[in-house]
């Protein structure tokens, strides 16, 4: 049977941080925030559009109703 010995690395981490890893993580976070903001914006836009259509339909219905005060 062959025995392998595992040696621990000697030394310390480099004095400079790894900017690529930092910026890539920040980029991924910003992409996620942008996607969520886009979905929220789209849903708000659709809600505003529906509200506007209902308001216009209510206005048209009010115009088509008879103005007879006896008919309540």
C-alpha positions, 0 to 999 in steps of 0.5 A: 500500500502506498501512503501519501503524505499531505504537506501544508502550504507554507507562506502567507496570502499575497499582500494585494487583494484579488480585484478580479474576484471582488469586481466580478462579485459586485458585477453579479450583484448589480446584475441581480439588482438590475433584473429585479428593478426591471421586473418591478418597473415592468409590473408597475407600468402594467398596473398603471396602464390597467388603471388608466384603461379602467378610468377611461372605461368608467368615463365612457360608461358615465357618458353613455348613461342617461342623465335622467334624474328619475332613473337612479 
